[in-house]
Amino acid sequence: MPTVYHIPVCPFSQRLEILLALKGKRDAVEFRVVDITRPRPRRLLDLTRGTTALPVLVTEDGRVIKESLVILRYLEDVLPNPPVAQREPYRRAVESMLTLMEGAFGAQGYRYVMNQDVNRRDELHEGMLAEYARLDEFLREHATSEPFLFEQFGWAEVVFTPLFMRFWFLEYYEGFELPRDARFDRVRMWRDACILHPAADQVTREQIVKLYYDYAKGAGNGALLPGRRRSSFVFEPDWRERPWPPSDKYGRTATDEELGLA
Ligand SMILES: N[C@@H](CCC(=O)N[C@@H](CS)C(=O)NCC(=O)O)C(=O)O
């Protein structure tokens, strides 16, 4: 059985979980959890030759595959039924064009949440809207039905849904909402349907908001903020037992005690 090393709330890992859920094959892969707040185990670093980004997949015969989109394609190839990616060449090309937009979309959202300069808020807000507008235009041009790109929740939805869910942190920490404007109607329909799909139930809004508090204060990947002893990404105490963090990210940093981490 292939093994995936992953950080449970990582959007890139969630893509793999959604794909497997759509195929009804969640048990075809063994998931091993990695704690991002602790130094990476030597054995895992040897396997990845020193890189730390997850997920990585280790095949049954010990070969290593990195990058979520590449791992997705591998799983689609080794577990072809039911297919999630399009098979017809033109439809696959459309899906691939949309998939290629995930990098800029994700990077903009993470830049926005991690920003600590109050004077850059408007620019980042506009930048995020521009990304949603690009998706909207793409869907209007290429979608063959509603609400998804094609008839069913498929490859592009697997790729984007985890990012739509992470961007709950923009609503909470930046007050970001898609304006009620025709420019965003199609992408809003897509986003909302993606989030509600039963194959994408691995994380909740509350979990995202609580775990990504440190990102909202500018510290990514389990890094510690000054004055803090514990990252908001720790597994214990469980996020369900912690209070909601303050949403005013430009104010002072909450303590470990206030975040329920002590
Ligand atoms: N492009 C990569 C991104 C993976 C990534 O950035 N993963 C984050 C977690 S969400 C990570 O592993 N961060 C820890 C690190 O890079 O050391 C992919 O799609 O797999």
The ligand as an SDF file (V2000), in Angstrom:
LIG
                    3D

 20 19  0  0  0  0  0  0  0  0999 V2000
    3.4690   22.7950   -3.9010 N   0  0  0  0  0  0  0  0  0  0  0  0
    3.3850   21.9040   -2.7710 C   0  0  0  0  0  0  0  0  0  0  0  0
    3.1240   22.7020   -1.5090 C   0  0  0  0  0  0  0  0  0  0  0  0
    3.1910   21.8790   -0.2520 C   0  0  0  0  0  0  0  0  0  0  0  0
    3.2600   22.7370    1.0120 C   0  0  0  0  0  0  0  0  0  0  0  0
    3.5990   23.9220    0.9670 O   0  0  0  0  0  0  0  0  0  0  0  0
    2.9810   22.1090    2.1480 N   0  0  0  0  0  0  0  0  0  0  0  0
    3.1080   22.7790    3.4270 C   0  0  0  0  0  0  0  0  0  0  0  0
    1.9710   22.4550    4.3540 C   0  0  0  0  0  0  0  0  0  0  0  0
    0.4440   23.1350    3.8440 S   0  0  0  0  0  0  0  0  0  0  0  0
    4.3430   22.2620    4.1290 C   0  0  0  0  0  0  0  0  0  0  0  0
    4.6680   21.1030    4.0140 O   0  0  0  0  0  0  0  0  0  0  0  0
    5.0120   23.1130    4.8750 N   0  0  0  0  0  0  0  0  0  0  0  0
    6.1310   22.7240    5.6630 C   0  0  0  0  0  0  0  0  0  0  0  0
    7.4270   22.9410    4.9660 C   0  0  0  0  0  0  0  0  0  0  0  0
    7.4290   23.3520    3.7920 O   0  0  0  0  0  0  0  0  0  0  0  0
    8.4520   22.6950    5.5990 O   0  0  0  0  0  0  0  0  0  0  0  0
    2.2950   20.8560   -3.0290 C   0  0  0  0  0  0  0  0  0  0  0  0
    1.3530   21.1640   -3.7790 O   0  0  0  0  0  0  0  0  0  0  0  0
    2.3880   19.7180   -2.5260 O   0  0  0  0  0  0  0  0  0  0  0  0
  1  2  1  0
  2  3  1  0
  2 18  1  0
  3  4  1  0
  4  5  1  0
  5  6  2  0
  5  7  1  0
  7  8  1  0
  8  9  1  0
  8 11  1  0
  9 10  1  0
 11 12  2  0
 11 13  1  0
 13 14  1  0
 14 15  1  0
 15 16  2  0
 15 17  1  0
 18 19  2  0
 18 20  1  0
M  END
$$$$
